[in-house]
């Protein structure tokens, strides 16, 4: 009964932020970029004018929602692109809410886990924006379980889907290399090649040129809320190249702490490092900290840390969120253990 009530409470909270608490025309949600991309699979995918025309035909208030994911992502969302925006958005949010609930169940099937995540503000922000971090969270947990169960080739291929977020992906194959999980690394590389070919079929083999232009063009039009070390550099108005120092620090931490750590903890730790030390991550990417937080902290502390992490909205509070992210990455560093923690019931 306690578990059922906790799941229902979490589902209600996620439904509130994901569907109820939205503007009537949803003009603020990032799902507009995904939906437009799904409708424009082909040569116009990275055309800002065509993307804006599709979006503003639905809501004239939509601005700055460029499609900045690889073409295979638009191909995967093609069915949603055939639906009217309102219907597609509800389906999308239902998919994200289901992904959150399933992720918690696979990782820590306990009432306290559902309550902690229901009161974790980065999830609220993610659902409010219609972002896809819950789907990435589910992919990471499924891949972790597959590799733990010795299905390393398939698990590595699942991890390859993280190339949809290239700012987060570099440290994942590095962990596989550090832990000498060569079959998983082979699966990762094979999955990446397959995704490149799918993208090439949709856009042509020169799609990387248009994709890169779209990504850097988008950087010039937004003012991101960046957590972690890159956020601290941003607050200090440091040169942009300083943000890449975080990748070196993160790789060093993974090499030092991840070599002899349990696989499940090592991957959860790497996801945390990938967000906190990435040159560019967003507030909704903090959803990927959930696995390591549930491993290392009591449920009420998880919720408290979530509050601290999202204090990037109003000056002079941003530094609290940035420092919290960096502090968490240090506190959750794994110790060398002989076996992975038991995560499944």
N, C-alpha and C positions, 0 to 999 in steps of 0.2 A: 504493500500500500504506500509506504514512504517513497519507494522508487517511482511508482506510477504518478504520485502527486508531484514529485520533483520534475519528472519529464514533462508533465502537463504545464507546470509553472514555467519551465524554461521555454516550451513551445509557445506559450501565451506571450511571454516577454519578447521573443523573437518575432512573433506575428505583429505585435504592437509596433516595434521599430521598423520592421521590414515592409509592412503593408499599410497599417493604419496611419502611422505618423508620416505621411507623405503629402507633398503639395498636390493639388488636384490634377495638374498636368505632368507631375513628376519631373519638372524641368531641371531639378537639381541632381538627379541620379546619374551615375556614371554608366548605368546600363544602356543609356542612349547610344554610347559609342559602340557597345557590343551589338546592339540591335541593328544599328546602321551598317556595321561591318557585315553582319549576317545577310543583310539585304543586298549588299554591294559586292559579294564575292566575285572577283574578276579584276579587270584592269583599273577600275575606279576606286578600289579599296582604300588606297592611301591618298585620294584626292580630297583635300580639305573642303573644297567647294561642293563636291558631290555629297560628301558625308554631311555637311551642314545643311544642304538642301533637303536631304531625306529627313533629318531631325526636325528642321524648322517647319516642314510640312505638317508635322505632328504637333509641335509647340514652338511658336516664334521666340519664346524666351530661352531656348537652349543655345548655349554658346560654349566654345572651347571644349567640346567632347569628341576630339579626334580619335580615330581607331588606331591604337598603337600596339597591337598584338600581332604575332606572326599569322600568315594566311590560314594555316591549318586550324587556328582557333575560330576564325570566321566560318570555315567549312563545318566545324563541329556544331556551331550555333545556327547553321542554315535553317533547320526546322523552325526555330524561334523567329527567324526573320520572315517567315511566311505568315506569321500571325500579326494581327493589329497590335500596336505597341502596348496598350493596356493589358491585353490578354497575355502577351509575351512576358510582360513584367511580373505579373502575378505568378506565372509558371516558373520564371527565373527565381523569384524569391522563395517559392515553395521548394525548389531544388536546393537552394542555399540553406534554408532552415533544416531540411531533411539531412543535408550533409553535416551540419553542426551536430544534430542529435545523434546521427550514426557515428560520427567521429568520437564523440564522448563515450558512447557505448562500447566502441572497440578499444578505446584507450583506458578508460577507468569507469567501469559500469557500476557506479555507486550514486546514491541520491546526492551526496555532497558535491560530486563532480558536476552534476547538472545544475545545482544551485549556484556553484561558484561561477560557472560559465554564463548562467543567466544574468549574473550581476557583474559581468566583465565588460566595462564600457567600450573597449575596442570593437567588440562584436556588435554593439549597438551602432557605432559609427559605420562599420562595414555594411550592415544591413540597411542603414539609413541611406547610404550612397548606392546601394545596389551593386556592390563590388563582388568579386569572385573568390576572395581569400578562403571562405569556408570550403569551396571545392578543392582548392590547393591543399588545405589542411587534411581533407579526407584522402586525397591522393597520397600525401606523405605518410599517413598512418597505415593505409593499405600496403604501400610499398615496404614500410618498416616491418609489418607482420609477414609479408611474403618472404622477405630476405631472412627474417628470423626463423622461418619455417623451411629454410634451405631451398626456396624457389627463387634463387638469387637473380637468374637471368630475367625472369618476368618482373621481379621487383625493381630491378634496375631500369627496365623499359618503362615502367610506370613513373619512376622518378624523372625520366626524360621529359615528361610533360611539363615539368617546371620551366622548360625553356620558354614557355608563354610569359614568364616573368624573368627576363634575362638579368635584371639587377640582383636577383636572389640566387641564381643558379650556379655561379662559378664554384662555390665552396662545397657543393654536394658531391660532384665527382672527385673533388680533392679528398673528402672524407673516405670515399670508397677506396681510393688509392692508398691512403694512410692506413686503413684497416686491412689492406691486402684482400679486398673483396673483388677479385678480378672478374669473376663471372658476372657480378652485379654491374661492374664498370662496363663490361662488354655489352650487357643488356642496355645500359644507359646510352652508349654510343650507337648501338643498333637502332634504338628507339629514336634518337636524335636524327639519324640519317633518314629513317622512315618519315618523320615529321617534315624534314626538309623537302623530301620528294613529294609529299602530299601538297605542301605549300607551292612547290614548283609547278605541279599539275594545275593548280588553281590560278597561279599568277605568272608563270614563266620562271626560268632559272635565274633571272636577274632581280627577283623580288626583294632580295636583301638591300638593294640600292634604295628602292622606294620605302621600304620598312625603316631603314636607318634615317632617311630624311624625315619621315613622319615622327619618329621618336625625338630627334633633336629639335624639330620644329615645334613639337608640343612643349618641350622644356622652356621655350621662349615665351610661351603664352600662359603659363600657370605659376602660381606661388605656392609650392607644395609645403605641407606640414611634415617635416622630415624628423623621424625619431632617431635616437642613438647618436653615435659619434659624428656622423655627417651633419646632423642637426646642430650639434655644438659648434662645428666649424662654420655652419651657415649663420648661426647667431653671432659669431665673432667676425663675420664678414671676411673670412679667410679666402684665399684663392681657391677656385673650384677644384684644382688638382689635389688639394689637401684631403678631399673626401676619399680619395683612393688609398690613402694611408690606412684607412679602416680595413680594407681587404687584406693588406699585409698583416696587420695585427690579428685579424680574425683567422687567417690561415695559420699563423703561429700558434694561436690558442688551440685550434683544432688538432694541429700536429702534436702539441704537447699533451693535451688532455684526452684526445680521442684515440690515440694509438692502442691503449690497453683497456679502454672503457667498454662497458656492455653496449651492444649494438643499438638497442632501443634508446638508451640514454644518449649515446653518441649522436644519433640522428636528431633527436630532439634538441640537443645542445647546438648542433650545427645549424638547424633552422633558426634558432635564437641568434646565433652569431651572424647568419646571413642577413637577418633583418637589422640587427643593431649596428653592424659594421659595414653594411652595404653603402656604396657611394650615393645611392638614392633609393630610399624606401618610403612608404607612406604610412599614415597613422593606421589604416585598415590592415596593413601587413602585420601589425602586432598580434593579429589573430593567430599567427603561426608560433607565437610563444606559448600557447595553451598547453601543448604536450609537456614541455619542460616545467612549466609552473605547476601542473597537476602532479608531476613526479616529485617535486622538491618542496612544496609549501602546503600548509594547511589551507582548506577551502576559503576561509575568511581572508587569509592573507592574499590569495589569488585575486579576490575581488578588490582588495585594497590596492594591490599593485596595479590592477587595471585602471583604477581611478588616477593613480600617480602617472601612469604612462600617457594618458590622454590629456594631461594638462599642458597641451601644446596649442591651445586655442586662443588664449588671451594673454597678452603681455602684462606683467613680467613673468608669468608662470611657465613659459615654454622650457626654461632651463630645468625645471623639476622633472618634466617628462623625459628630456634628453638624458639627464643624469640617472634617472630611475632605470632607463633601458640599459645604460652602460653598467650600472651596479648589478642589475639582474644577471647580465652575461657573466659577471665575475662570480656571483654567489652560486650559480647553478653549474659551475664547471664540474665535470664528472670525475669520480675517483676510479681507479683501476679495480674492477671486480671480475669474477670468473664467469658470471652468468648474467643474462639480461633479467631485469625485473619482470615479474609475472603481471602482465597487463590485462590478460583476458580472464573472464570468470571461468 
